[in-house]
């Protein structure tokens, strides 16, 4: 039999797990900054991709274990500002704008947009699980900028696209990303894997195909796939019309299929004298 301390220790472990993934996200974000400063832009790009995967996992783990909390949300936003704001901004700077006197302002504008977007998301989200993101997620924007350099080293890019003025192209693209970060265009979250309907089967098949491509040909996959995701949100908004494309209620107020995805955690419950009390659910 477990002693009276067993339950609090178990709860502590469950609560720490999502934050551990968040700190791993920060680890790769800092490593990306160091790698970019040392000129290892390919590795810097991959470290941002790793951070993006961890960022997706920490939220899913928090919802699965029902350990979402205000602390976790704030920690996640602070880490995302570094991993998907500062780190991609520095990769962009070292790749294109380290020579010009004021060209670093492109990176400053991007980081500012990410920080504002994260602050707005925290205010509007309210701690619940949502179907949509209002505006382009900072994770997607950061991964897109970071994945460009590995893509630019492929034979396809070198043979067919290298003659384009990429410093100007990426400058314009960065400004567009900033506008999308601060926009109210709804972007879909990563769907769940399900085989209960034809649409679910098709979506799951596409996700598995994407995973295989990401593992086998990552340099060719990530940048085009992320650009397609960004363009799809724009095309969908324009084809359906903003009034029709945005749900009747604010997407950030629309709860997911599982109403128990997240609940606030009272850390006072973990003290020994309260170990036998039930949570407020």
Residue, then its C-alpha position, 0 to 999 in steps of 0.5 A: x500500500x502507498x503511504x499518505x505521501x504517495x498521492x502528493x508525490x505522484x501529483x507533483x510528478x504529473x504536474x512537473x512533466x509538461x513543464x519539463x517539456x517546456x524547459x526542453x523547448x527552452x534548451x533547444x531555443x538557447x542552443x539555436x541562438x548559440x549555434x546561430x552566433x557560431x555560424x552553424x545555421x543548419x543546426x540552429x534551424x533544426x533546434x527550432x524545429x525540435x523546440x516546435x515539436x516539444x511545444x506541441x507535446x507539452x500542451x497535449x501532455x498538460x491536457x491529457x493529464x489535466x494539469x494545465x495551470x496559469x503557471x504553465x501558460x505563463x512559462x510556456x509563453x516566456x519560453x516561446x518568446x525566446x525559442x520562436x521569437x528571439x532565436x529565429x530573429x537572430x537566425x534571420x539576422x546572421x543569415x541576411x542582415x548582419x552587414x547592414x547598419x539598420x537591417x537588424x530592425x527586421x529582426x527587432x520587428x519580428x521579435x516584437x510581433x511575436x511578443x505582442x502576439x503571445x501576450x494577446x493570446x494569453x489574455x484572450x485564451x483564458x486557460x482553456x482548450x481551443x479549436x483555433x488560433x486567432x492569428x498565425x501561431x508564433x511557433x509556426x512563424x518561428x519554425x518557418x524562418x528557421x527551416x528556410x536555411x536548411x531548405x536553401x542548402x538542398x540541390x533543388x534550391x541551389x539549382x532552381x531558386x538560388x538566383x532570387x534576391x532572397x534577402x529582400x524576399x525574406x524581408x518581405x516574408x518576415x513583415x507578412x509573418x508579423x502581420x499574420x501574427x497580429x491578425x485575427x485570421x483563424x488558423x487550425x490547430x493540429x488535428x487529432x488522429x482518428x479513424x471514426x469518419x472518412x474525413x478523419x481517416x484522410x486527415x490521419x493519413x495526411x498526418x502520417x504521410x507528413x511525419x514520414x516525409x519529415x523524418x526521411x527528407x526534412x530539408x525538403x519538407x518543413x519549409x514548404x509544408x509550413x508555407x503551405x499551412x500559412x497560405x492555406x489559412x489566408x486562402x481559406x479566409x479570403x474564399x469563405x470571407x472573414x465574416x463567414x470564415x470566422x465562427x459565430x463566437x470567438x474561436x478562442x472561446x470555443x472549447x474543444x471536444x473534451x471539456x475536461x482538457x484543462x483545469x486549474x491546479x491549486x498547488x496548495x493541494x500538494x501539501x501533506x495536510x491537504x493530501x486527502x482533500x478532493x480538487x474543485x475540478 
